[in-house]
Amino acid sequence: MNTAVRQAGITKRASPHTLRHSFATHRIEDGHDIRSVQELLGHRDVSSTMIYTHVLNRRPGAVRSPADRILGP
């Protein structure tokens, strides 16, 4: 993991748990529902998954669909 982090040029500390948070955050950003993210993460209680909804408080237009990423700006 440390080698991959260095090779990616990431200067902050990172761990498998960091990747888990990133995965969940990006799923929410991409518009996936909280219940599917809950299931993927293996959370028993949805309140554990709700911490990832912080990305929903971003400015309008900050969350893009996967199609937007493919088709461009």
PQR file of N, CA, C, O and H, with PARSE charges and radii, in Angstrom:
ATOM      1  N   MET A   1       0.829  -1.192   0.000 -0.4000 1.5000
ATOM      2  CA  MET A   1       0.000   0.000   0.000 -0.0000 2.0000
ATOM      3  C   MET A   1       0.869   1.251   0.000  0.5500 1.7000
ATOM      4  O   MET A   1       0.594   2.190  -0.747 -0.5500 1.4000
ATOM      5  N   ASN A   2       1.913   1.280   0.824 -0.4000 1.5000
ATOM      6  CA  ASN A   2       2.767   2.465   0.909 -0.0000 2.0000
ATOM      7  C   ASN A   2       3.451   2.765  -0.417  0.5500 1.7000
ATOM      8  O   ASN A   2       3.591   3.927  -0.797 -0.5500 1.4000
ATOM      9  H   ASN A   2       2.136   0.517   1.431  0.4000 1.0000
ATOM     10  N   THR A   3       3.879   1.721  -1.121 -0.4000 1.5000
ATOM     11  CA  THR A   3       4.524   1.917  -2.419 -0.0000 2.0000
ATOM     12  C   THR A   3       3.551   2.537  -3.410  0.5500 1.7000
ATOM     13  O   THR A   3       3.910   3.464  -4.136 -0.5500 1.4000
ATOM     14  H   THR A   3       3.766   0.777  -0.813  0.4000 1.0000
ATOM     15  N   ALA A   4       2.324   2.034  -3.445 -0.4000 1.5000
ATOM     16  CA  ALA A   4       1.309   2.559  -4.360 -0.0000 2.0000
ATOM     17  C   ALA A   4       1.002   4.017  -4.044  0.5500 1.7000
ATOM     18  O   ALA A   4       0.834   4.825  -4.957 -0.5500 1.4000
ATOM     19  H   ALA A   4       2.033   1.281  -2.854  0.4000 1.0000
ATOM     20  N   VAL A   5       0.928   4.357  -2.778 -0.4000 1.5000
ATOM     21  CA  VAL A   5       0.646   5.731  -2.362 -0.0000 2.0000
ATOM     22  C   VAL A   5       1.774   6.645  -2.832  0.5500 1.7000
ATOM     23  O   VAL A   5       1.520   7.713  -3.389 -0.5500 1.4000
ATOM     24  H   VAL A   5       1.065   3.700  -2.036  0.4000 1.0000
ATOM     25  N   ARG A   6       3.010   6.229  -2.608 -0.4000 1.5000
ATOM     26  CA  ARG A   6       4.164   7.032  -3.051 -0.0000 2.0000
ATOM     27  C   ARG A   6       4.172   7.197  -4.564  0.5500 1.7000
ATOM     28  O   ARG A   6       4.366   8.302  -5.073 -0.5500 1.4000
ATOM     29  H   ARG A   6       3.216   5.361  -2.155  0.4000 1.0000
ATOM     30  N   GLN A   7       3.960   6.091  -5.287 -0.4000 1.5000
ATOM     31  CA  GLN A   7       3.979   6.136  -6.750 -0.0000 2.0000
ATOM     32  C   GLN A   7       2.871   7.013  -7.309  0.5500 1.7000
ATOM     33  O   GLN A   7       3.026   7.603  -8.378 -0.5500 1.4000
ATOM     34  H   GLN A   7       3.803   5.194  -4.874  0.4000 1.0000
ATOM     35  N   ALA A   8       1.771   7.103  -6.606 -0.4000 1.5000
ATOM     36  CA  ALA A   8       0.655   7.946  -7.042 -0.0000 2.0000
ATOM     37  C   ALA A   8       0.908   9.418  -6.738  0.5500 1.7000
ATOM     38  O   ALA A   8       0.167  10.291  -7.191 -0.5500 1.4000
ATOM     39  H   ALA A   8       1.646   6.624  -5.737  0.4000 1.0000
ATOM     40  N   GLY A   9       1.962   9.685  -5.967 -0.4000 1.5000
ATOM     41  CA  GLY A   9       2.279  11.065  -5.636 -0.0000 2.0000
ATOM     42  C   GLY A   9       1.438  11.632  -4.512  0.5500 1.7000
ATOM     43  O   GLY A   9       1.368  12.849  -4.340 -0.5500 1.4000
ATOM     44  H   GLY A   9       2.564   8.976  -5.599  0.4000 1.0000
ATOM     45  N   ILE A  10       0.798  10.765  -3.746 -0.4000 1.5000
ATOM     46  CA  ILE A  10      -0.029  11.205  -2.629 -0.0000 2.0000
ATOM     47  C   ILE A  10       0.896  11.500  -1.459  0.5500 1.7000
ATOM     48  O   ILE A  10       1.694  10.656  -1.050 -0.5500 1.4000
ATOM     49  H   ILE A  10       0.854   9.776  -3.886  0.4000 1.0000
ATOM     50  N   THR A  11       0.777  12.711  -0.926 -0.4000 1.5000
ATOM     51  CA  THR A  11       1.673  13.122   0.149 -0.0000 2.0000
ATOM     52  C   THR A  11       1.068  12.932   1.539  0.5500 1.7000
ATOM     53  O   THR A  11       1.776  13.010   2.543 -0.5500 1.4000
ATOM     54  H   THR A  11       0.129  13.396  -1.258  0.4000 1.0000
ATOM     55  N   LYS A  12      -0.227  12.685   1.597 -0.4000 1.5000
ATOM     56  CA  LYS A  12      -0.881  12.466   2.883 -0.0000 2.0000
ATOM     57  C   LYS A  12      -0.821  10.986   3.241  0.5500 1.7000
ATOM     58  O   LYS A  12      -0.611  10.130   2.382 -0.5500 1.4000
ATOM     59  H   LYS A  12      -0.802  12.622   0.781  0.4000 1.0000
ATOM     60  N   ARG A  13      -1.011  10.702   4.538 -0.4000 1.5000
ATOM     61  CA  ARG A  13      -1.070   9.308   4.973 -0.0000 2.0000
ATOM     62  C   ARG A  13      -2.289   8.634   4.366  0.5500 1.7000
ATOM     63  O   ARG A  13      -3.354   9.243   4.262 -0.5500 1.4000
ATOM     64  H   ARG A  13      -1.182  11.397   5.236  0.4000 1.0000
ATOM     65  N   ALA A  14      -2.138   7.390   3.968 -0.4000 1.5000
ATOM     66  CA  ALA A  14      -3.249   6.641   3.378 -0.0000 2.0000
ATOM     67  C   ALA A  14      -3.189   5.202   3.864  0.5500 1.7000
ATOM     68  O   ALA A  14      -2.118   4.672   4.162 -0.5500 1.4000
ATOM     69  H   ALA A  14      -1.274   6.895   4.052  0.4000 1.0000
ATOM     70  N   SER A  15      -4.352   4.587   3.936 -0.4000 1.5000
ATOM     71  CA  SER A  15      -4.467   3.204   4.388 -0.0000 2.0000
ATOM     72  C   SER A  15      -5.615   2.548   3.619  0.5500 1.7000
ATOM     73  O   SER A  15      -6.327   3.229   2.882 -0.5500 1.4000
ATOM     74  H   SER A  15      -5.221   5.017   3.694  0.4000 1.0000
ATOM     75  N   PRO A  16      -5.801   1.256   3.777 -0.5600 1.5000
ATOM     76  CA  PRO A  16      -6.963   0.623   3.153  0.2800 2.0000
ATOM     77  C   PRO A  16      -8.267   1.283   3.591  0.5500 1.7000
ATOM     78  O   PRO A  16      -9.221   1.357   2.816 -0.5500 1.4000
ATOM     79  N   HIS A  17      -8.307   1.761   4.833 -0.4000 1.5000
ATOM     80  CA  HIS A  17      -9.513   2.435   5.322 -0.0000 2.0000
ATOM     81  C   HIS A  17      -9.741   3.746   4.554  0.5500 1.7000
ATOM     82  O   HIS A  17     -10.884   4.132   4.311 -0.5500 1.4000
ATOM     83  H   HIS A  17      -7.533   1.701   5.462  0.4000 1.0000
ATOM     84  N   THR A  18      -8.663   4.421   4.178 -0.4000 1.5000
ATOM     85  CA  THR A  18      -8.758   5.636   3.370 -0.0000 2.0000
ATOM     86  C   THR A  18      -9.422   5.314   2.036  0.5500 1.7000
ATOM     87  O   THR A  18     -10.281   6.060   1.568 -0.5500 1.4000
ATOM     88  H   THR A  18      -7.734   4.107   4.375  0.4000 1.0000
ATOM     89  N   LEU A  19      -9.020   4.197   1.425 -0.4000 1.5000
ATOM     90  CA  LEU A  19      -9.607   3.784   0.150 -0.0000 2.0000
ATOM     91  C   LEU A  19     -11.086   3.449   0.311  0.5500 1.7000
ATOM     92  O   LEU A  19     -11.890   3.732  -0.577 -0.5500 1.4000
ATOM     93  H   LEU A  19      -8.322   3.590   1.806  0.4000 1.0000
ATOM     94  N   ARG A  20     -11.441   2.855   1.429 -0.4000 1.5000
ATOM     95  CA  ARG A  20     -12.844   2.534   1.715 -0.0000 2.0000
ATOM     96  C   ARG A  20     -13.688   3.806   1.788  0.5500 1.7000
ATOM     97  O   ARG A  20     -14.784   3.869   1.231 -0.5500 1.4000
ATOM     98  H   ARG A  20     -10.788   2.625   2.151  0.4000 1.0000
ATOM     99  N   HIS A  21     -13.160   4.825   2.487 -0.4000 1.5000
ATOM    100  CA  HIS A  21     -13.866   6.098   2.575 -0.0000 2.0000
ATOM    101  C   HIS A  21     -13.991   6.744   1.201  0.5500 1.7000
ATOM    102  O   HIS A  21     -15.048   7.266   0.847 -0.5500 1.4000
ATOM    103  H   HIS A  21     -12.270   4.774   2.940  0.4000 1.0000
ATOM    104  N   SER A  22     -12.924   6.709   0.438 -0.4000 1.5000
ATOM    105  CA  SER A  22     -12.934   7.299  -0.896 -0.0000 2.0000
ATOM    106  C   SER A  22     -13.962   6.601  -1.791  0.5500 1.7000
ATOM    107  O   SER A  22     -14.723   7.256  -2.503 -0.5500 1.4000
ATOM    108  H   SER A  22     -12.065   6.284   0.725  0.4000 1.0000
ATOM    109  N   PHE A  23     -13.974   5.267  -1.746 -0.4000 1.5000
ATOM    110  CA  PHE A  23     -14.918   4.489  -2.531 -0.0000 2.0000
ATOM    111  C   PHE A  23     -16.357   4.888  -2.206  0.5500 1.7000
ATOM    112  O   PHE A  23     -17.155   5.155  -3.105 -0.5500 1.4000
ATOM    113  H   PHE A  23     -13.356   4.735  -1.168  0.4000 1.0000
ATOM    114  N   ALA A  24     -16.678   4.927  -0.917 -0.4000 1.5000
ATOM    115  CA  ALA A  24     -18.041   5.256  -0.502 -0.0000 2.0000
ATOM    116  C   ALA A  24     -18.412   6.679  -0.895  0.5500 1.7000
ATOM    117  O   ALA A  24     -19.523   6.926  -1.365 -0.5500 1.4000
ATOM    118  H   ALA A  24     -16.030   4.710  -0.187  0.4000 1.0000
ATOM    119  N   THR A  25     -17.493   7.609  -0.708 -0.4000 1.5000
ATOM    120  CA  THR A  25     -17.756   9.005  -1.049 -0.0000 2.0000
ATOM    121  C   THR A  25     -18.024   9.150  -2.545  0.5500 1.7000
ATOM    122  O   THR A  25     -18.952   9.855  -2.941 -0.5500 1.4000
ATOM    123  H   THR A  25     -16.591   7.408  -0.327  0.4000 1.0000
ATOM    124  N   HIS A  26     -17.225   8.495  -3.371 -0.4000 1.5000
ATOM    125  CA  HIS A  26     -17.426   8.593  -4.818 -0.0000 2.0000
ATOM    126  C   HIS A  26     -18.731   7.936  -5.256  0.5500 1.7000
ATOM    127  O   HIS A  26     -19.375   8.410  -6.192 -0.5500 1.4000
ATOM    128  H   HIS A  26     -16.471   7.922  -3.049  0.4000 1.0000
ATOM    129  N   ARG A  27     -19.124   6.867  -4.604 -0.4000 1.5000
ATOM    130  CA  ARG A  27     -20.418   6.244  -4.933 -0.0000 2.0000
ATOM    131  C   ARG A  27     -21.560   7.223  -4.661  0.5500 1.7000
ATOM    132  O   ARG A  27     -22.470   7.367  -5.477 -0.5500 1.4000
ATOM    133  H   ARG A  27     -18.601   6.481  -3.844  0.4000 1.0000
ATOM    134  N   ILE A  28     -21.506   7.892  -3.516 -0.4000 1.5000
ATOM    135  CA  ILE A  28     -22.538   8.877  -3.181 -0.0000 2.0000
ATOM    136  C   ILE A  28     -22.494  10.035  -4.169  0.5500 1.7000
ATOM    137  O   ILE A  28     -23.539  10.488  -4.639 -0.5500 1.4000
ATOM    138  H   ILE A  28     -20.766   7.776  -2.853  0.4000 1.0000
ATOM    139  N   GLU A  29     -21.298  10.518  -4.489 -0.4000 1.5000
ATOM    140  CA  GLU A  29     -21.159  11.617  -5.460 -0.0000 2.0000
ATOM    141  C   GLU A  29     -21.756  11.245  -6.805  0.5500 1.7000
ATOM    142  O   GLU A  29     -22.328  12.091  -7.492 -0.5500 1.4000
ATOM    143  H   GLU A  29     -20.450  10.151  -4.108  0.4000 1.0000
ATOM    144  N   ASP A  30     -21.624   9.977  -7.182 -0.4000 1.5000
ATOM    145  CA  ASP A  30     -22.123   9.519  -8.473 -0.0000 2.0000
ATOM    146  C   ASP A  30     -23.623   9.249  -8.467  0.5500 1.7000
ATOM    147  O   ASP A  30     -24.190   8.822  -9.473 -0.5500 1.4000
ATOM    148  H   ASP A  30     -21.159   9.289  -6.625  0.4000 1.0000
ATOM    149  N   GLY A  31     -24.268   9.505  -7.313 -0.4000 1.5000
ATOM    150  CA  GLY A  31     -25.720   9.402  -7.264 -0.0000 2.0000
ATOM    151  C   GLY A  31     -26.258   8.056  -6.819  0.5500 1.7000
ATOM    152  O   GLY A  31     -27.466   7.828  -6.887 -0.5500 1.4000
ATOM    153  H   GLY A  31     -23.807   9.852  -6.496  0.4000 1.0000
ATOM    154  N   HIS A  32     -25.396   7.159  -6.364 -0.4000 1.5000
ATOM    155  CA  HIS A  32     -25.880   5.868  -5.877 -0.0000 2.0000
ATOM    156  C   HIS A  32     -26.599   6.081  -4.549  0.5500 1.7000
ATOM    157  O   HIS A  32     -26.217   6.940  -3.755 -0.5500 1.4000
ATOM    158  H   HIS A  32     -24.415   7.344  -6.309  0.4000 1.0000
ATOM    159  N   ASP A  33     -27.635   5.294  -4.322 -0.4000 1.5000
ATOM    160  CA  ASP A  33     -28.430   5.484  -3.112 -0.0000 2.0000
ATOM    161  C   ASP A  33     -27.684   4.978  -1.884  0.5500 1.7000
ATOM    162  O   ASP A  33     -26.815   4.112  -1.973 -0.5500 1.4000
ATOM    163  H   ASP A  33     -27.945   4.596  -4.967  0.4000 1.0000
ATOM    164  N   ILE A  34     -28.042   5.534  -0.755 -0.4000 1.5000
ATOM    165  CA  ILE A  34     -27.350   5.263   0.502 -0.0000 2.0000
ATOM    166  C   ILE A  34     -27.468   3.789   0.903  0.5500 1.7000
ATOM    167  O   ILE A  34     -26.543   3.241   1.503 -0.5500 1.4000
ATOM    168  H   ILE A  34     -28.748   6.238  -0.683  0.4000 1.0000
ATOM    169  N   ARG A  35     -28.573   3.153   0.585 -0.4000 1.5000
ATOM    170  CA  ARG A  35     -28.769   1.749   0.950 -0.0000 2.0000
ATOM    171  C   ARG A  35     -27.820   0.832   0.178  0.5500 1.7000
ATOM    172  O   ARG A  35     -27.314  -0.141   0.738 -0.5500 1.4000
ATOM    173  H   ARG A  35     -29.324   3.598   0.098  0.4000 1.0000
ATOM    174  N   SER A  36     -27.574   1.127  -1.095 -0.4000 1.5000
ATOM    175  CA  SER A  36     -26.640   0.285  -1.852 -0.0000 2.0000
ATOM    176  C   SER A  36     -25.218   0.466  -1.342  0.5500 1.7000
ATOM    177  O   SER A  36     -24.450  -0.495  -1.301 -0.5500 1.4000
ATOM    178  H   SER A  36     -27.986   1.917  -1.550  0.4000 1.0000
ATOM    179  N   VAL A  37     -24.859   1.685  -0.952 -0.4000 1.5000
ATOM    180  CA  VAL A  37     -23.536   1.934  -0.379 -0.0000 2.0000
ATOM    181  C   VAL A  37     -23.430   1.218   0.969  0.5500 1.7000
ATOM    182  O   VAL A  37     -22.395   0.635   1.290 -0.5500 1.4000
ATOM    183  H   VAL A  37     -25.483   2.466  -0.985  0.4000 1.0000
ATOM    184  N   GLN A  38     -24.500   1.266   1.748 -0.4000 1.5000
ATOM    185  CA  GLN A  38     -24.528   0.571   3.035 -0.0000 2.0000
ATOM    186  C   GLN A  38     -24.247  -0.920   2.839  0.5500 1.7000
ATOM    187  O   GLN A  38     -23.447  -1.512   3.564 -0.5500 1.4000
ATOM    188  H   GLN A  38     -25.341   1.739   1.488  0.4000 1.0000
ATOM    189  N   GLU A  39     -24.904  -1.508   1.865 -0.4000 1.5000
ATOM    190  CA  GLU A  39     -24.721  -2.941   1.603 -0.0000 2.0000
ATOM    191  C   GLU A  39     -23.293  -3.242   1.147  0.5500 1.7000
ATOM    192  O   GLU A  39     -22.687  -4.213   1.601 -0.5500 1.4000
ATOM    193  H   GLU A  39     -25.554  -1.027   1.276  0.4000 1.0000
ATOM    194  N   LEU A  40     -22.763  -2.419   0.259 -0.4000 1.5000
ATOM    195  CA  LEU A  40     -21.399  -2.633  -0.225 -0.0000 2.0000
ATOM    196  C   LEU A  40     -20.360  -2.539   0.889  0.5500 1.7000
ATOM    197  O   LEU A  40     -19.369  -3.270   0.885 -0.5500 1.4000
ATOM    198  H   LEU A  40     -23.255  -1.631  -0.110  0.4000 1.0000
ATOM    199  N   LEU A  41     -20.588  -1.645   1.831 -0.4000 1.5000
ATOM    200  CA  LEU A  41     -19.648  -1.470   2.930 -0.0000 2.0000
ATOM    201  C   LEU A  41     -19.861  -2.463   4.061  0.5500 1.7000
ATOM    202  O   LEU A  41     -18.994  -2.634   4.917 -0.5500 1.4000
ATOM    203  H   LEU A  41     -21.393  -1.052   1.835  0.4000 1.0000
ATOM    204  N   GLY A  42     -21.022  -3.121   4.062 -0.4000 1.5000
ATOM    205  CA  GLY A  42     -21.314  -4.102   5.101 -0.0000 2.0000
ATOM    206  C   GLY A  42     -21.743  -3.493   6.415  0.5500 1.7000
ATOM    207  O   GLY A  42     -21.593  -4.115   7.467 -0.5500 1.4000
ATOM    208  H   GLY A  42     -21.727  -2.982   3.366  0.4000 1.0000
ATOM    209  N   HIS A  43     -22.278  -2.278   6.372 -0.4000 1.5000
ATOM    210  CA  HIS A  43     -22.762  -1.629   7.586 -0.0000 2.0000
ATOM    211  C   HIS A  43     -24.101  -2.231   7.988  0.5500 1.7000
ATOM    212  O   HIS A  43     -24.976  -2.433   7.146 -0.5500 1.4000
ATOM    213  H   HIS A  43     -22.400  -1.773   5.518  0.4000 1.0000
ATOM    214  N   ARG A  44     -24.255  -2.514   9.262 -0.4000 1.5000
ATOM    215  CA  ARG A  44     -25.537  -3.027   9.758 -0.0000 2.0000
ATOM    216  C   ARG A  44     -26.576  -1.923   9.835  0.5500 1.7000
ATOM    217  O   ARG A  44     -27.751  -2.138   9.541 -0.5500 1.4000
ATOM    218  H   ARG A  44     -23.544  -2.349   9.946  0.4000 1.0000
ATOM    219  N   ASP A  45     -26.135  -0.753  10.229 -0.4000 1.5000
ATOM    220  CA  ASP A  45     -27.036   0.380  10.452 -0.0000 2.0000
ATOM    221  C   ASP A  45     -26.738   1.469   9.427  0.5500 1.7000
ATOM    222  O   ASP A  45     -25.577   1.824   9.226 -0.5500 1.4000
ATOM    223  H   ASP A  45     -25.180  -0.578  10.468  0.4000 1.0000
ATOM    224  N   VAL A  46     -27.757   1.994   8.787 -0.4000 1.5000
ATOM    225  CA  VAL A  46     -27.569   3.013   7.762 -0.0000 2.0000
ATOM    226  C   VAL A  46     -26.951   4.291   8.335  0.5500 1.7000
ATOM    227  O   VAL A  46     -26.339   5.064   7.598 -0.5500 1.4000
ATOM    228  H   VAL A  46     -28.700   1.705   8.951  0.4000 1.0000
ATOM    229  N   SER A  47     -27.104   4.515   9.626 -0.4000 1.5000
ATOM    230  CA  SER A  47     -26.521   5.725  10.214 -0.0000 2.0000
ATOM    231  C   SER A  47     -24.994   5.714  10.109  0.5500 1.7000
ATOM    232  O   SER A  47     -24.369   6.773  10.056 -0.5500 1.4000
ATOM    233  H   SER A  47     -27.602   3.886  10.225  0.4000 1.0000
ATOM    234  N   SER A  48     -24.397   4.529  10.078 -0.4000 1.5000
ATOM    235  CA  SER A  48     -22.944   4.436   9.887 -0.0000 2.0000
ATOM    236  C   SER A  48     -22.553   4.892   8.487  0.5500 1.7000
ATOM    237  O   SER A  48     -21.466   5.432   8.283 -0.5500 1.4000
ATOM    238  H   SER A  48     -24.904   3.669  10.121  0.4000 1.0000
ATOM    239  N   THR A  49     -23.429   4.675   7.539 -0.4000 1.5000
ATOM    240  CA  THR A  49     -23.158   5.027   6.149 -0.0000 2.0000
ATOM    241  C   THR A  49     -23.465   6.501   5.878  0.5500 1.7000
ATOM    242  O   THR A  49     -22.919   7.090   4.946 -0.5500 1.4000
ATOM    243  H   THR A  49     -24.312   4.236   7.705  0.4000 1.0000
ATOM    244  N   MET A  50     -24.324   7.082   6.680 -0.4000 1.5000
ATOM    245  CA  MET A  50     -24.766   8.459   6.456 -0.0000 2.0000
ATOM    246  C   MET A  50     -23.622   9.472   6.524  0.5500 1.7000
ATOM    247  O   MET A  50     -23.761  10.582   6.010 -0.5500 1.4000
ATOM    248  H   MET A  50     -24.768   6.603   7.437  0.4000 1.0000
ATOM    249  N   ILE A  51     -22.490   9.114   7.148 -0.4000 1.5000
ATOM    250  CA  ILE A  51     -21.372  10.066   7.219 -0.0000 2.0000
ATOM    251  C   ILE A  51     -20.869  10.446   5.830  0.5500 1.7000
ATOM    252  O   ILE A  51     -20.252  11.498   5.666 -0.5500 1.4000
ATOM    253  H   ILE A  51     -22.376   8.212   7.565  0.4000 1.0000
ATOM    254  N   TYR A  52     -21.119   9.618   4.845 -0.4000 1.5000
ATOM    255  CA  TYR A  52     -20.643   9.887   3.491 -0.0000 2.0000
ATOM    256  C   TYR A  52     -21.520  10.878   2.733  0.5500 1.7000
ATOM    257  O   TYR A  52     -21.166  11.312   1.636 -0.5500 1.4000
ATOM    258  H   TYR A  52     -21.620   8.763   4.979  0.4000 1.0000
ATOM    259  N   THR A  53     -22.653  11.233   3.309 -0.4000 1.5000
ATOM    260  CA  THR A  53     -23.544  12.167   2.623 -0.0000 2.0000
ATOM    261  C   THR A  53     -23.053  13.609   2.712  0.5500 1.7000
ATOM    262  O   THR A  53     -23.689  14.512   2.170 -0.5500 1.4000
ATOM    263  H   THR A  53     -22.941  10.881   4.200  0.4000 1.0000
ATOM    264  N   HIS A  54     -21.923  13.835   3.393 -0.4000 1.5000
ATOM    265  CA  HIS A  54     -21.363  15.195   3.466 -0.0000 2.0000
ATOM    266  C   HIS A  54     -21.102  15.761   2.075  0.5500 1.7000
ATOM    267  O   HIS A  54     -21.104  16.979   1.895 -0.5500 1.4000
ATOM    268  H   HIS A  54     -21.406  13.101   3.834  0.4000 1.0000
ATOM    269  N   VAL A  55     -20.881  14.904   1.102 -0.4000 1.5000
ATOM    270  CA  VAL A  55     -20.609  15.381  -0.259 -0.0000 2.0000
ATOM    271  C   VAL A  55     -21.852  15.991  -0.898  0.5500 1.7000
ATOM    272  O   VAL A  55     -21.749  16.718  -1.886 -0.5500 1.4000
ATOM    273  H   VAL A  55     -20.880  13.914   1.248  0.4000 1.0000
ATOM    274  N   LEU A  56     -23.015  15.701  -0.345 -0.4000 1.5000
ATOM    275  CA  LEU A  56     -24.255  16.238  -0.908 -0.0000 2.0000
ATOM    276  C   LEU A  56     -24.436  17.712  -0.575  0.5500 1.7000
ATOM    277  O   LEU A  56     -25.305  18.372  -1.144 -0.5500 1.4000
ATOM    278  H   LEU A  56     -23.098  15.110   0.457  0.4000 1.0000
ATOM    279  N   ASN A  57     -23.631  18.233   0.337 -0.4000 1.5000
ATOM    280  CA  ASN A  57     -23.738  19.633   0.729 -0.0000 2.0000
ATOM    281  C   ASN A  57     -22.869  20.552  -0.123  0.5500 1.7000
ATOM    282  O   ASN A  57     -22.689  21.721   0.219 -0.5500 1.4000
ATOM    283  H   ASN A  57     -22.925  17.697   0.799  0.4000 1.0000
ATOM    284  N   ARG A  58     -22.341  20.052  -1.201 -0.4000 1.5000
ATOM    285  CA  ARG A  58     -21.506  20.863  -2.077 -0.0000 2.0000
ATOM    286  C   ARG A  58     -22.370  21.783  -2.926  0.5500 1.7000
ATOM    287  O   ARG A  58     -23.591  21.639  -2.996 -0.5500 1.4000
ATOM    288  H   ARG A  58     -22.487  19.102  -1.478  0.4000 1.0000
ATOM    289  N   ARG A  59     -21.712  22.710  -3.552 -0.4000 1.5000
ATOM    290  CA  ARG A  59     -22.416  23.672  -4.399 -0.0000 2.0000
ATOM    291  C   ARG A  59     -23.183  22.949  -5.506  0.5500 1.7000
ATOM    292  O   ARG A  59     -22.815  21.837  -5.883 -0.5500 1.4000
ATOM    293  H   ARG A  59     -20.721  22.827  -3.495  0.4000 1.0000
ATOM    294  N   PRO A  60     -24.249  23.567  -6.032 -0.5600 1.5000
ATOM    295  CA  PRO A  60     -24.999  22.944  -7.130  0.2800 2.0000
ATOM    296  C   PRO A  60     -24.083  22.680  -8.323  0.5500 1.7000
ATOM    297  O   PRO A  60     -23.248  23.513  -8.678 -0.5500 1.4000
ATOM    298  N   GLY A  61     -24.249  21.534  -8.920 -0.4000 1.5000
ATOM    299  CA  GLY A  61     -23.455  21.182 -10.092 -0.0000 2.0000
ATOM    300  C   GLY A  61     -22.137  20.502  -9.758  0.5500 1.7000
ATOM    301  O   GLY A  61     -21.428  20.067 -10.665 -0.5500 1.4000
ATOM    302  H   GLY A  61     -24.926  20.858  -8.632  0.4000 1.0000
ATOM    303  N   ALA A  62     -21.790  20.399  -8.472 -0.4000 1.5000
ATOM    304  CA  ALA A  62     -20.526  19.784  -8.093 -0.0000 2.0000
ATOM    305  C   ALA A  62     -20.576  18.266  -8.248  0.5500 1.7000
ATOM    306  O   ALA A  62     -19.553  17.625  -8.491 -0.5500 1.4000
ATOM    307  H   ALA A  62     -22.366  20.753  -7.735  0.4000 1.0000
ATOM    308  N   VAL A  63     -21.759  17.703  -8.109 -0.4000 1.5000
ATOM    309  CA  VAL A  63     -21.907  16.266  -8.266 -0.0000 2.0000
ATOM    310  C   VAL A  63     -22.259  15.983  -9.713  0.5500 1.7000
ATOM    311  O   VAL A  63     -23.228  16.516 -10.254 -0.5500 1.4000
ATOM    312  H   VAL A  63     -22.590  18.223  -7.912  0.4000 1.0000
ATOM    313  N   ARG A  64     -21.445  15.127 -10.330 -0.4000 1.5000
ATOM    314  CA  ARG A  64     -21.624  14.819 -11.749 -0.0000 2.0000
ATOM    315  C   ARG A  64     -22.016  13.360 -11.923  0.5500 1.7000
ATOM    316  O   ARG A  64     -21.642  12.506 -11.119 -0.5500 1.4000
ATOM    317  H   ARG A  64     -20.658  14.695  -9.891  0.4000 1.0000
ATOM    318  N   SER A  65     -22.755  13.089 -12.954 -0.4000 1.5000
ATOM    319  CA  SER A  65     -23.114  11.709 -13.251 -0.0000 2.0000
ATOM    320  C   SER A  65     -21.955  11.039 -13.991  0.5500 1.7000
ATOM    321  O   SER A  65     -21.091  11.727 -14.535 -0.5500 1.4000
ATOM    322  H   SER A  65     -23.059  13.782 -13.607  0.4000 1.0000
ATOM    323  N   PRO A  66     -21.928   9.703 -14.016 -0.5600 1.5000
ATOM    324  CA  PRO A  66     -20.882   9.019 -14.782  0.2800 2.0000
ATOM    325  C   PRO A  66     -20.894   9.413 -16.260  0.5500 1.7000
ATOM    326  O   PRO A  66     -19.841   9.468 -16.897 -0.5500 1.4000
ATOM    327  N   ALA A  67     -22.067   9.684 -16.798 -0.4000 1.5000
ATOM    328  CA  ALA A  67     -22.166  10.105 -18.201 -0.0000 2.0000
ATOM    329  C   ALA A  67     -21.448  11.430 -18.432  0.5500 1.7000
ATOM    330  O   ALA A  67     -20.820  11.636 -19.470 -0.5500 1.4000
ATOM    331  H   ALA A  67     -22.922   9.640 -16.281  0.4000 1.0000
ATOM    332  N   ASP A  68     -21.553  12.337 -17.438 -0.4000 1.5000
ATOM    333  CA  ASP A  68     -20.845  13.608 -17.555 -0.0000 2.0000
ATOM    334  C   ASP A  68     -19.342  13.399 -17.657  0.5500 1.7000
ATOM    335  O   ASP A  68     -18.658  14.114 -18.389 -0.5500 1.4000
ATOM    336  H   ASP A  68     -22.064  12.170 -16.595  0.4000 1.0000
ATOM    337  N   ARG A  69     -18.834  12.428 -16.929 -0.4000 1.5000
ATOM    338  CA  ARG A  69     -17.400  12.145 -16.964 -0.0000 2.0000
ATOM    339  C   ARG A  69     -16.971  11.609 -18.310  0.5500 1.7000
ATOM    340  O   ARG A  69     -15.869  11.906 -18.772 -0.5500 1.4000
ATOM    341  H   ARG A  69     -19.389  11.847 -16.334  0.4000 1.0000
ATOM    342  N   ILE A  70     -17.817  10.830 -18.942 -0.4000 1.5000
ATOM    343  CA  ILE A  70     -17.491  10.245 -20.247 -0.0000 2.0000
ATOM    344  C   ILE A  70     -17.620  11.283 -21.353  0.5500 1.7000
ATOM    345  O   ILE A  70     -16.762  11.382 -22.231 -0.5500 1.4000
ATOM    346  H   ILE A  70     -18.712  10.589 -18.567  0.4000 1.0000
ATOM    347  N   LEU A  71     -18.692  12.049 -21.300 -0.4000 1.5000
ATOM    348  CA  LEU A  71     -18.997  13.002 -22.370 -0.0000 2.0000
ATOM    349  C   LEU A  71     -18.259  14.321 -22.248  0.5500 1.7000
ATOM    350  O   LEU A  71     -18.225  15.102 -23.198 -0.5500 1.4000
ATOM    351  H   LEU A  71     -19.388  11.969 -20.587  0.4000 1.0000
ATOM    352  N   GLY A  72     -17.666  14.580 -21.089 -0.4000 1.5000
ATOM    353  CA  GLY A  72     -16.912  15.816 -20.908 -0.0000 2.0000
ATOM    354  C   GLY A  72     -17.743  16.905 -20.266  0.5500 1.7000
ATOM    355  O   GLY A  72     -18.907  16.696 -19.923 -0.5500 1.4000
ATOM    356  H   GLY A  72     -17.693  13.946 -20.317  0.4000 1.0000
ATOM    357  N   PRO A  73     -17.135  18.073 -20.106 -0.5600 1.5000
ATOM    358  CA  PRO A  73     -17.802  19.171 -19.389  0.2800 2.0000
ATOM    359  C   PRO A  73     -19.029  19.712 -20.054  0.5500 1.7000
ATOM    360  O   PRO A  73     -19.659  20.632 -19.534 -0.5500 1.4000
TER
END
